[in-house]
Amino acid sequence: MSRRVLVLNGPNLGRLGSREPEKYGSTTFAELVGVCEKTGAELGFEVDVRQTDDEAELVGWLHEAADGRIPVVLNPAAFTHYSYSLRDAIAQRTAPLIEIHLTNPATREEFRHTSVVAGVATGTIAGFGLDSYRLALRALTSLDS
């Protein structure tokens, strides 16, 4: 039996492949979805990958996860640094939630050094490109929900 996992992505991640490829690589969002689904299947997960530029929609998905006790891999993107509504939604989690980033925010602009969501996440993985997603999914296999 597969276990459901939500892989949620915040603003601008739908533009992967064309958005600053020197930072984010040439992999498209569709390719990211494929990698997550394949990795999830190998680990026994049914992976549901979503992306939104809308903070309210992302908060709603986090409520869905909390209500359903669904583990989450979350790339909050720019919301990482200022979205207290996202932070409060994550604080309601009932299953593991791993914050991930393609790049390492600590090596980037000063405003990216603070994550308002890290304190309520189970853990954070950053700086490994697409492998950040793979590593997070693998980490979920050893975490209690």
DSSP file with accessible surface (Angstrom, degrees, kcal/mol):
  #  RESIDUE AA STRUCTURE BP1 BP2  ACC     N-H-->O    O-->H-N    N-H-->O    O-->H-N    TCO  KAPPA ALPHA  PHI   PSI    X-CA   Y-CA   Z-CA
    1    1 A M              0   0  237      0, 0.0     2,-0.2     0, 0.0     0, 0.0   0.000 360.0 360.0 360.0 130.6    0.0    0.0    0.0
    2    2 A S        -     0   0   69     43,-0.1     2,-0.5     1,-0.0    43,-0.2  -0.540 360.0-137.9 -80.9 147.6    1.4    3.4   -1.0
    3    3 A R  E     -a   45   0A  83     41,-1.9    43,-2.4    -2,-0.2     2,-0.2  -0.898  23.1-119.1-105.4 135.3    1.5    6.2    1.5
    4    4 A R  E     -a   46   0A  79     -2,-0.5     2,-0.4    41,-0.2    43,-0.2  -0.507  31.1-179.4 -79.1 138.4    0.5    9.7    0.2
    5    5 A V  E     -a   47   0A   0     41,-2.4    43,-2.6    -2,-0.2     2,-0.5  -0.999  18.6-142.4-134.7 134.4    3.0   12.6    0.4
    6    6 A L  E     -ab  48  72A   0     65,-2.4    67,-2.7    -2,-0.4     2,-0.6  -0.856   7.7-164.2 -95.0 131.4    2.4   16.1   -0.8
    7    7 A V  E     -ab  49  73A   0     41,-2.6    43,-2.8    -2,-0.5     2,-0.4  -0.953  18.9-169.9-112.6 105.4    5.3   17.9   -2.5
    8    8 A L  E     -ab  50  74A   0     65,-2.8    67,-3.0    -2,-0.6     2,-0.4  -0.834   8.1-167.8-107.5 138.5    4.3   21.6   -2.4
    9    9 A N  E     -ab  51  75A   0     41,-1.5    43,-2.2    -2,-0.4     3,-0.1  -0.981   7.1-149.0-130.4 134.5    6.1   24.4   -4.2
   10   10 A G    >   -     0   0    0     65,-2.7     3,-1.3    -2,-0.4     4,-0.3   0.102  48.4 -22.7 -87.9-159.4    5.7   28.1   -3.8
   11   11 A P  T 3  S+     0   0   13      0, 0.0    67,-0.4     0, 0.0    -1,-0.2  -0.071 119.4   4.2 -61.1 142.9    6.0   31.1   -6.1
   12   12 A N  T >  S+     0   0   66     -3,-0.1     3,-1.5     1,-0.1     7,-0.1   0.235  92.2 109.1  74.4  -7.5    8.0   31.1   -9.4
   13   13 A L  G X   +     0   0    3     -3,-1.3     3,-1.6     1,-0.3    -1,-0.1   0.767  67.3  68.7 -72.2 -19.5    8.9   27.4   -9.2
   14   14 A G  G 3  S+     0   0   34     -4,-0.3    15,-0.3     1,-0.3    -1,-0.3   0.644  93.8  61.0 -66.7 -12.9    6.5   26.7  -12.0
   15   15 A R  G X> S+     0   0  150     -3,-1.5     4,-2.0    13,-0.1     3,-1.9   0.232  73.1 140.9-100.1  13.4    9.1   28.6  -14.2
   16   16 A L  T <4  +     0   0   11     -3,-1.6    13,-0.8     1,-0.2    14,-0.2  -0.240  63.2  35.7 -55.5 145.7   11.9   26.2  -13.5
   17   17 A G  T 34 S+     0   0   25      8,-0.6    -1,-0.2     2,-0.4    11,-0.1  -0.137 125.5  41.9  98.3 -34.7   14.0   25.7  -16.6
   18   18 A S  T <4 S+     0   0   76     -3,-1.9     2,-0.7     9,-0.1    -2,-0.2   0.616  93.6  88.5-114.1 -19.5   13.6   29.3  -17.8
   19   19 A R  S  < S-     0   0   46     -4,-2.0    -2,-0.4     1,-0.2     5,-0.4  -0.702 116.3 -40.3 -86.6 114.4   14.0   31.1  -14.5
   20   20 A E    >>  -     0   0   63     -2,-0.7     4,-2.7     1,-0.1     3,-2.2   0.853  66.7-172.5  37.3  63.7   17.6   32.0  -13.7
   21   21 A P  H 3> S+     0   0   62      0, 0.0     4,-2.0     0, 0.0    -1,-0.1   0.781  79.0  67.6 -59.7 -23.2   19.1   28.7  -14.9
   22   22 A E  H 34 S+     0   0  146      1,-0.2    -2,-0.1     2,-0.2     4,-0.1   0.778 116.2  26.4 -65.9 -24.0   22.5   29.7  -13.6
   23   23 A K  H <4 S+     0   0   82     -3,-2.2    -1,-0.2     2,-0.1    -3,-0.1   0.792 135.6  28.8-100.2 -43.2   21.0   29.4  -10.1
   24   24 A Y  H  < S-     0   0   30     -4,-2.7     3,-0.3    -5,-0.4    -2,-0.2   0.444 102.3-126.6-105.7  -3.0   18.1   26.9  -10.5
   25   25 A G     <  -     0   0   30     -4,-2.0    -8,-0.6    -5,-0.4    -1,-0.2  -0.163  29.8 -76.6  84.6-179.9   19.4   24.7  -13.3
   26   26 A S  S    S+     0   0   96    -10,-0.1     2,-0.2    -4,-0.1    -1,-0.2   0.450  85.9 119.0-101.2  -1.4   17.7   23.8  -16.6
   27   27 A T        -     0   0   45     -3,-0.3    -9,-0.1    -6,-0.1     2,-0.1  -0.467  59.2-135.5 -66.5 132.2   15.3   21.2  -15.2
   28   28 A T     >  -     0   0   54     -2,-0.2     4,-2.3   -11,-0.1   -11,-0.2  -0.387  20.6-109.7 -82.9 167.4   11.7   22.2  -15.9
   29   29 A F  H  > S+     0   0   40    -13,-0.8     4,-2.6   -15,-0.3     5,-0.2   0.906 120.7  56.0 -63.6 -39.1    8.9   21.9  -13.4
   30   30 A A  H  > S+     0   0   74      1,-0.2     4,-2.1     2,-0.2    -1,-0.2   0.901 108.1  48.2 -60.2 -39.1    7.4   19.0  -15.4
   31   31 A E  H  > S+     0   0  103      2,-0.2     4,-2.4     1,-0.2    -1,-0.2   0.898 108.6  53.8 -68.1 -38.4   10.7   17.2  -15.0
   32   32 A L  H  X S+     0   0    0     -4,-2.3     4,-2.6     2,-0.2    -2,-0.2   0.927 107.1  52.1 -59.6 -44.0   10.8   17.9  -11.3
   33   33 A V  H  X S+     0   0   28     -4,-2.6     4,-2.8     1,-0.2     5,-0.2   0.939 109.6  49.7 -57.4 -46.8    7.3   16.4  -11.0
   34   34 A G  H  X S+     0   0   34     -4,-2.1     4,-2.6     1,-0.2     5,-0.2   0.906 110.3  49.4 -60.1 -43.3    8.6   13.3  -12.8
   35   35 A V  H  X S+     0   0   28     -4,-2.4     4,-2.8     2,-0.2     5,-0.3   0.926 112.9  47.2 -62.5 -44.5   11.6   12.9  -10.5
   36   36 A C  H  X S+     0   0    1     -4,-2.6     4,-2.8     2,-0.2    -2,-0.2   0.920 113.6  47.3 -64.6 -43.9    9.5   13.3   -7.4
   37   37 A E  H  X S+     0   0   99     -4,-2.8     4,-2.5    -5,-0.2    -2,-0.2   0.923 114.9  46.3 -64.5 -42.3    6.9   10.8   -8.7
   38   38 A K  H  X S+     0   0  138     -4,-2.6     4,-2.2    -5,-0.2    -2,-0.2   0.943 115.2  45.4 -65.5 -48.2    9.6    8.3   -9.7
   39   39 A T  H  X S+     0   0    5     -4,-2.8     4,-1.3    -5,-0.2    -2,-0.2   0.931 113.6  50.8 -61.4 -44.2   11.5    8.6   -6.4
   40   40 A G  H ><>S+     0   0    0     -4,-2.8     5,-3.4    -5,-0.3     3,-0.5   0.924 108.6  50.7 -59.5 -46.0    8.3    8.4   -4.4
   41   41 A A  H ><5S+     0   0   71     -4,-2.5     3,-1.2     1,-0.2    -1,-0.2   0.904 107.4  53.9 -60.1 -40.8    7.2    5.2   -6.2
   42   42 A E  H 3<5S+     0   0  109     -4,-2.2    -1,-0.2     1,-0.3    -2,-0.2   0.809 113.0  44.4 -62.1 -28.4   10.6    3.6   -5.5
   43   43 A L  T <<5S-     0   0   45     -4,-1.3    -1,-0.3    -3,-0.5    -2,-0.2   0.391 122.7-103.1 -97.4   0.1   10.1    4.4   -1.8
   44   44 A G  T < 5S+     0   0   33     -3,-1.2   -41,-1.9    -4,-0.5     2,-0.4   0.702  77.8 132.3  85.5  21.9    6.4    3.3   -1.7
   45   45 A F  E   < -a    3   0A  15     -5,-3.4     2,-0.7   -43,-0.2    -1,-0.3  -0.836  55.6-140.8-106.9 144.9    4.9    6.8   -1.7
   46   46 A E  E     -a    4   0A 114    -43,-2.4   -41,-2.4    -2,-0.4     2,-0.5  -0.924  33.1-154.9 -96.0 109.8    2.1    8.1   -3.8
   47   47 A V  E     -a    5   0A  17     -2,-0.7     2,-0.6   -43,-0.2   -41,-0.2  -0.790  16.5-167.8 -99.8 128.7    3.4   11.6   -4.5
   48   48 A D  E     -a    6   0A  45    -43,-2.6   -41,-2.6    -2,-0.5     2,-0.5  -0.947  12.7-163.4-113.5 105.5    1.2   14.5   -5.3
   49   49 A V  E     +a    7   0A  20     -2,-0.6     2,-0.3   -43,-0.2   -41,-0.2  -0.815  13.9 172.3 -96.8 129.2    3.3   17.4   -6.6
   50   50 A R  E     -a    8   0A  41    -43,-2.8   -41,-1.5    -2,-0.5     2,-0.3  -0.955  14.4-167.1-134.4 154.3    1.7   20.9   -6.7
   51   51 A Q  E     +a    9   0A  48     -2,-0.3     2,-0.3   -43,-0.2   -41,-0.2  -0.998  11.2 169.0-141.7 140.6    2.9   24.5   -7.4
   52   52 A T        -     0   0    8    -43,-2.2   -39,-0.2    -2,-0.3    -2,-0.0  -0.994  33.8-156.7-147.9 150.8    1.2   27.8   -6.7
   53   53 A D  S    S+     0   0   98     -2,-0.3     2,-0.6   -42,-0.2   -43,-0.1   0.322  77.3  94.2 -98.7   3.5    2.1   31.5   -6.8
   54   54 A D     >  -     0   0   83      1,-0.2     4,-2.0   -44,-0.1     5,-0.2  -0.865  61.7-158.4-106.5 115.7   -0.8   32.1   -4.3
   55   55 A E  H  > S+     0   0   58     -2,-0.6     4,-2.5     1,-0.2     5,-0.2   0.892  93.5  53.6 -59.7 -41.4    0.0   32.2   -0.6
   56   56 A A  H  > S+     0   0   72      1,-0.2     4,-2.3     2,-0.2    -1,-0.2   0.892 107.5  50.9 -64.1 -38.7   -3.6   31.4    0.4
   57   57 A E  H  > S+     0   0   91      2,-0.2     4,-2.2     1,-0.2    -1,-0.2   0.925 109.9  49.9 -65.0 -41.3   -3.7   28.4   -1.8
   58   58 A L  H  X S+     0   0    0     -4,-2.0     4,-2.0     1,-0.2    -2,-0.2   0.925 109.6  51.0 -63.6 -41.8   -0.5   27.1   -0.3
   59   59 A V  H  X S+     0   0   22     -4,-2.5     4,-2.2     1,-0.2    -1,-0.2   0.926 108.5  53.0 -60.6 -42.4   -1.9   27.6    3.2
   60   60 A G  H  X S+     0   0   33     -4,-2.3     4,-2.3     1,-0.2    -1,-0.2   0.898 107.3  50.8 -60.5 -40.5   -5.0   25.7    2.2
   61   61 A W  H  X S+     0   0   36     -4,-2.2     4,-2.2     2,-0.2    -1,-0.2   0.880 108.4  52.2 -65.8 -36.3   -2.9   22.7    1.0
   62   62 A L  H  X S+     0   0    7     -4,-2.0     4,-2.5     2,-0.2    -2,-0.2   0.886 108.3  50.9 -67.7 -35.5   -1.0   22.7    4.3
   63   63 A H  H  X S+     0   0   70     -4,-2.2     4,-3.0     2,-0.2     5,-0.2   0.914 108.5  52.7 -64.0 -42.9   -4.4   22.6    6.1
   64   64 A E  H  X S+     0   0   67     -4,-2.3     4,-1.9     1,-0.2    -2,-0.2   0.917 110.4  47.9 -56.4 -45.7   -5.4   19.7    3.9
   65   65 A A  H  X>S+     0   0    5     -4,-2.2     5,-2.6     2,-0.2     4,-0.6   0.923 112.5  48.2 -63.2 -43.9   -2.1   17.9    4.9
   66   66 A A  H ><5S+     0   0    9     -4,-2.5     3,-0.9     1,-0.2    -2,-0.2   0.933 112.6  48.1 -63.0 -44.6   -2.7   18.6    8.6
   67   67 A D  H 3<5S+     0   0  140     -4,-3.0    -1,-0.2     1,-0.2    -2,-0.2   0.841 118.7  40.2 -65.4 -32.3   -6.3   17.4    8.5
   68   68 A G  H 3<5S-     0   0   45     -4,-1.9    -1,-0.2    -5,-0.2    -2,-0.2   0.347 106.1-122.1 -98.3   4.3   -5.3   14.2    6.6
   69   69 A R  T <<5 +     0   0  140     -3,-0.9    -3,-0.2    -4,-0.6    -4,-0.1   0.907  56.1 162.8  54.1  43.9   -2.1   13.5    8.6
   70   70 A I      < -     0   0   18     -5,-2.6    25,-0.2    -6,-0.2    -1,-0.2  -0.828  39.2-123.7 -99.3 126.5   -0.2   13.7    5.3
   71   71 A P        -     0   0    2      0, 0.0   -65,-2.4     0, 0.0     2,-0.4  -0.334  30.7-151.8 -63.9 151.4    3.6   14.1    5.2
   72   72 A V  E     -bc   6  97A   4     24,-2.3    26,-2.5   -67,-0.2     2,-0.5  -0.981  22.8-161.9-133.5 137.8    4.8   17.2    3.2
   73   73 A V  E     -bc   7  98A   1    -67,-2.7   -65,-2.8    -2,-0.4     2,-0.5  -0.990  30.7-168.4-107.5 121.8    7.9   18.1    1.3
   74   74 A L  E     -bc   8  99A   0     24,-3.0    26,-3.1    -2,-0.5   -65,-0.2  -0.963  28.7-176.7-125.3 121.7    7.7   21.9    1.0
   75   75 A N  E     -b    9   0A   5    -67,-3.0   -65,-2.7    -2,-0.5    26,-0.1  -0.898  12.2-178.9-105.7  95.8    9.7   24.3   -1.1
   76   76 A P    >   -     0   0    0      0, 0.0     3,-1.7     0, 0.0     4,-0.2   0.604  14.7-170.5 -74.7  -9.0    8.2   27.6    0.2
   77   77 A A  G >   -     0   0   14     23,-0.4     3,-2.2     1,-0.3     4,-0.3  -0.225  69.1  -4.7  54.0-136.8   10.4   29.7   -2.2
   78   78 A A  G >  S+     0   0   37    -67,-0.4     3,-1.5     1,-0.3     4,-0.4   0.781 127.2  71.0 -60.8 -26.0   10.1   33.4   -1.5
   79   79 A F  G X> S+     0   0    8     -3,-1.7     4,-2.2     1,-0.3     3,-1.0   0.737  80.5  80.2 -62.0 -19.7    7.4   32.8    1.2
   80   80 A T  G <4 S+     0   0    2     -3,-2.2    36,-2.9     1,-0.2    37,-0.6   0.844  93.3  45.7 -50.2 -38.7   10.3   31.2    3.3
   81   81 A H  G <4 S+     0   0   29     -3,-1.5    -1,-0.2    -4,-0.3    -2,-0.2   0.572 130.7   6.1 -93.9 -11.2   11.4   34.6    4.4
   82   82 A Y  T <4 S+     0   0  124     -3,-1.0     2,-1.4    -4,-0.4     3,-0.2   0.473  84.4 113.9-150.4  -4.5    8.3   36.5    5.4
   83   83 A S     X  +     0   0    1     -4,-2.2     4,-2.1     1,-0.2     5,-0.1  -0.593  24.4 168.4 -88.4  95.2    5.1   34.4    5.3
   84   84 A Y  H  > S+     0   0  148     -2,-1.4     4,-2.6     1,-0.2    -1,-0.2   0.793  79.4  60.0 -72.5 -25.6    3.9   34.1    8.9
   85   85 A S  H  > S+     0   0   53      2,-0.2     4,-1.9     1,-0.2    -1,-0.2   0.906 106.9  46.9 -67.4 -37.8    0.6   32.7    7.6
   86   86 A L  H  > S+     0   0    0      2,-0.2     4,-2.5     1,-0.2    -2,-0.2   0.935 111.5  51.2 -65.7 -44.7    2.6   29.8    6.1
   87   87 A R  H  X S+     0   0   85     -4,-2.1     4,-2.1     1,-0.2    -2,-0.2   0.924 110.3  48.9 -58.1 -44.5    4.5   29.4    9.3
   88   88 A D  H  X S+     0   0   85     -4,-2.6     4,-0.6     1,-0.2    -1,-0.2   0.870 110.4  50.9 -67.1 -35.0    1.3   29.2   11.3
   89   89 A A  H >< S+     0   0    2     -4,-1.9     3,-1.0     1,-0.2    -1,-0.2   0.912 110.2  49.7 -67.6 -40.5   -0.2   26.7    8.9
   90   90 A I  H >< S+     0   0    1     -4,-2.5     3,-2.3     1,-0.2    -2,-0.2   0.885 101.0  63.8 -65.2 -36.0    3.0   24.5    9.2
   91   91 A A  H 3< S+     0   0   51     -4,-2.1    -1,-0.2     1,-0.3    -2,-0.2   0.744  97.2  58.7 -61.3 -19.2    2.8   24.7   13.0
   92   92 A Q  T << S+     0   0  108     -3,-1.0    -1,-0.3    -4,-0.6    -2,-0.2   0.404  79.9 134.9 -88.7   3.7   -0.5   22.8   12.8
   93   93 A R    <   -     0   0   94     -3,-2.3   -27,-0.1    27,-0.1     4,-0.1  -0.119  38.5-170.4 -59.5 150.3    1.1   19.9   11.0
   94   94 A T  S    S+     0   0   52    -24,-0.2    -1,-0.1     2,-0.1   -28,-0.1   0.199  73.0  38.0-122.6   8.1    0.2   16.4   12.2
   95   95 A A  S    S-     0   0    5    -25,-0.2    50,-0.1    50,-0.2   -25,-0.1  -0.933 105.3 -63.3-148.6 166.9    2.9   14.5   10.1
   96   96 A P        -     0   0    6      0, 0.0   -24,-2.3     0, 0.0     2,-0.4  -0.221  45.2-167.7 -58.2 145.0    6.5   15.3    9.2
   97   97 A L  E     -c   72   0A   3    -26,-0.2    25,-2.9    -4,-0.1    26,-1.0  -0.985   2.7-162.7-136.0 122.7    7.2   18.3    7.0
   98   98 A I  E     -cd  73 123A   6    -26,-2.5   -24,-3.0    -2,-0.4     2,-0.4  -0.943  10.3-146.1-111.0 120.7   10.5   18.9    5.4
   99   99 A E  E     -cd  74 124A   3     24,-2.6    26,-2.5    -2,-0.6     2,-0.3  -0.706  26.2-176.9 -80.0 131.6   11.4   22.4    4.2
  100  100 A I  E     - d   0 125A   0    -26,-3.1   -23,-0.4    -2,-0.4     2,-0.3  -0.936  16.6-171.1-132.8 157.5   13.6   22.2    1.1
  101  101 A H  E     - d   0 126A  14     24,-1.8    26,-1.2    -2,-0.3    27,-0.7  -0.993  24.4-142.0-143.4 142.3   15.4   24.6   -1.3
  102  102 A L  S    S+     0   0   14     -2,-0.3    27,-2.6    24,-0.2     2,-0.2   0.896  93.8  35.3 -66.9 -43.5   17.1   24.0   -4.6
  103  103 A T  S    S-     0   0   23     25,-0.2    24,-0.8    24,-0.1    25,-0.2  -0.556  97.1-100.8-102.4 173.5   19.8   26.5   -3.7
  104  104 A N    >   -     0   0   65     23,-0.3     3,-2.1    22,-0.2     4,-0.2  -0.838  27.1-160.5 -97.5 105.3   21.4   27.2   -0.3
  105  105 A P  G >  S+     0   0   19      0, 0.0     3,-1.7     0, 0.0     7,-0.2   0.811  86.8  66.4 -56.9 -28.1   19.7   30.4    1.0
  106  106 A A  G 3  S+     0   0   64      1,-0.3     7,-0.1     7,-0.1    -2,-0.0   0.705 101.0  49.5 -68.7 -16.6   22.6   31.0    3.4
  107  107 A T  G <  S+     0   0  105     -3,-2.1    -1,-0.3     5,-0.1     3,-0.1   0.357 106.8  68.6-100.9   6.5   25.0   31.6    0.5
  108  108 A R  S <  S-     0   0   37     -3,-1.7     5,-0.1     1,-0.3     0, 0.0  -0.170  99.8 -28.9-109.8-159.3   22.7   34.1   -1.2
  109  109 A E    >   -     0   0   78      1,-0.1     3,-1.9    -2,-0.1     4,-0.3  -0.156  63.3-111.5 -57.0 149.8   21.4   37.6   -0.6
  110  110 A E  G >  S+     0   0  148      1,-0.3     3,-2.0     2,-0.2     4,-0.3   0.844 114.9  60.4 -51.8 -43.0   21.1   38.7    3.1
  111  111 A F  G >  S+     0   0  127      1,-0.3     3,-0.6     2,-0.1    -1,-0.3   0.748 100.0  58.4 -63.5 -18.7   17.3   38.8    3.1
  112  112 A R  G <  S+     0   0   36     -3,-1.9    -1,-0.3     1,-0.2    -2,-0.2   0.525  83.4  83.6 -86.6  -3.7   17.3   35.0    2.2
  113  113 A H  G <  S+     0   0   79     -3,-2.0     2,-0.5    -4,-0.3    -1,-0.2   0.694  80.0  71.0 -75.3 -18.1   19.2   34.0    5.3
  114  114 A T    <   -     0   0   91     -3,-0.6     2,-0.5    -4,-0.3     3,-0.1  -0.875  59.8-168.8-105.4 129.1   16.1   33.9    7.5
  115  115 A S        -     0   0   35     -2,-0.5     4,-0.4     1,-0.1   -34,-0.2  -0.968   7.9-170.1-112.1 119.1   13.5   31.3    7.3
  116  116 A V  S    S+     0   0   20    -36,-2.9   -35,-0.1    -2,-0.5    -1,-0.1   0.615  89.4  50.4 -80.2 -10.5   10.3   32.0    9.2
  117  117 A V  S >> S+     0   0    0    -37,-0.6     3,-1.7     1,-0.1     4,-0.7   0.668  86.5  81.4 -98.8 -20.0    9.2   28.4    8.6
  118  118 A A  G >4 S+     0   0   39      1,-0.3     3,-1.0   -38,-0.2    -2,-0.1   0.856  84.4  62.2 -57.5 -36.3   12.3   26.4    9.6
  119  119 A G  G 34 S+     0   0   77     -4,-0.4    -1,-0.3     1,-0.3    -2,-0.1   0.669 111.1  37.5 -66.9 -16.1   11.4   26.6   13.3
  120  120 A V  G <4 S+     0   0   19     -3,-1.7    -1,-0.3    -4,-0.1    -2,-0.2   0.375  98.9  94.7-115.2   1.3    8.1   24.6   12.7
  121  121 A A  S << S-     0   0   13     -3,-1.0   -23,-0.2    -4,-0.7     3,-0.1  -0.563  79.5-125.2 -86.3 157.3    9.4   22.2   10.1
  122  122 A T  S    S-     0   0   58    -25,-2.9     2,-0.3     1,-0.3   -24,-0.2   0.893  85.0 -32.8 -65.7 -39.3   10.7   18.7   11.0
  123  123 A G  E     -d   98   0A  29    -26,-1.0   -24,-2.6     2,-0.0     2,-0.4  -0.971  58.4-118.8-169.5 174.1   13.9   19.6    9.2
  124  124 A T  E     -d   99   0A  70     -2,-0.3     2,-0.4   -26,-0.2   -24,-0.2  -0.993  14.3-172.1-132.6 137.5   15.5   21.5    6.3
  125  125 A I  E     +d  100   0A  31    -26,-2.5   -24,-1.8    -2,-0.4     2,-0.3  -0.999  21.6 164.5-126.8 126.4   17.4   20.4    3.2
  126  126 A A  E     +d  101   0A  26     -2,-0.4   -22,-0.2   -26,-0.2   -24,-0.2  -0.998  42.8  29.8-146.3 146.3   19.0   23.0    1.0
  127  127 A G  S    S+     0   0   36    -26,-1.2   -23,-0.3   -24,-0.8   -25,-0.2   0.470  79.8 102.1  95.1   5.9   21.5   23.5   -1.7
  128  128 A F  S >  S-     0   0  125    -27,-0.7     3,-1.6     1,-0.4   -25,-0.2   0.157  70.9-141.5-109.3  18.9   21.4   20.2   -3.5
  129  129 A G  T >  S-     0   0   28    -27,-2.6     3,-2.0     1,-0.3     4,-0.5  -0.281  77.4  -8.6  58.0-139.8   19.3   21.2   -6.5
  130  130 A L  T >> S+     0   0   30      1,-0.3     4,-1.3     2,-0.2     3,-1.1   0.794 130.3  70.2 -60.3 -28.0   16.8   18.5   -7.6
  131  131 A D  H <> S+     0   0   78     -3,-1.6     4,-3.2     1,-0.3    -1,-0.3   0.742  82.3  72.7 -64.9 -20.0   18.5   16.1   -5.1
  132  132 A S  H <> S+     0   0    0     -3,-2.0     4,-1.9     1,-0.2    -1,-0.3   0.909 100.2  45.7 -57.6 -39.9   17.0   18.3   -2.3
  133  133 A Y  H <> S+     0   0    1     -3,-1.1     4,-2.4    -4,-0.5     5,-0.2   0.929 113.2  48.4 -67.5 -46.4   13.6   16.7   -3.2
  134  134 A R  H  X S+     0   0   79     -4,-1.3     4,-2.4     1,-0.2    -2,-0.2   0.922 112.2  49.2 -59.9 -45.0   15.0   13.2   -3.5
  135  135 A L  H  X S+     0   0   75     -4,-3.2     4,-2.4     1,-0.2    -1,-0.2   0.895 110.6  50.6 -63.0 -40.5   16.8   13.5   -0.1
  136  136 A A  H  X S+     0   0    0     -4,-1.9     4,-1.8    -5,-0.3    -1,-0.2   0.923 110.2  48.9 -64.9 -44.5   13.6   14.9    1.6
  137  137 A L  H  X S+     0   0    1     -4,-2.4     4,-0.7     1,-0.2    -2,-0.2   0.927 112.3  49.1 -62.2 -41.0   11.5   12.0    0.2
  138  138 A R  H >< S+     0   0  113     -4,-2.4     3,-1.0     1,-0.2     4,-0.4   0.901 107.4  55.4 -63.9 -40.5   14.1    9.5    1.5
  139  139 A A  H >< S+     0   0   32     -4,-2.4     3,-1.6     1,-0.3     4,-0.4   0.872  98.7  62.5 -60.8 -35.0   14.1   11.2    4.9
  140  140 A L  H >< S+     0   0    3     -4,-1.8     3,-0.9     1,-0.3    -1,-0.3   0.775  90.3  68.2 -62.6 -25.5   10.4   10.7    5.2
  141  141 A T  T << S+     0   0   78     -3,-1.0    -1,-0.3    -4,-0.7    -2,-0.2   0.753 106.4  39.3 -67.0 -20.7   10.9    6.9    5.1
  142  142 A S  T <  S+     0   0   95     -3,-1.6     2,-0.4    -4,-0.4    -1,-0.2   0.366  97.3  94.3-110.1   4.3   12.6    7.0    8.5
  143  143 A L  S <  S-     0   0   57     -3,-0.9     2,-0.2    -4,-0.4     0, 0.0  -0.795  72.8-124.7-100.6 138.6   10.4    9.6   10.2
  144  144 A D              0   0  157     -2,-0.4    -2,-0.1     1,-0.1    -3,-0.0  -0.519 360.0 360.0 -72.4 144.5    7.4    8.8   12.4
  145  145 A S              0   0   66     -2,-0.2   -50,-0.2   -50,-0.1   -75,-0.1  -0.481 360.0 360.0-107.9 360.0    4.2   10.4   11.3
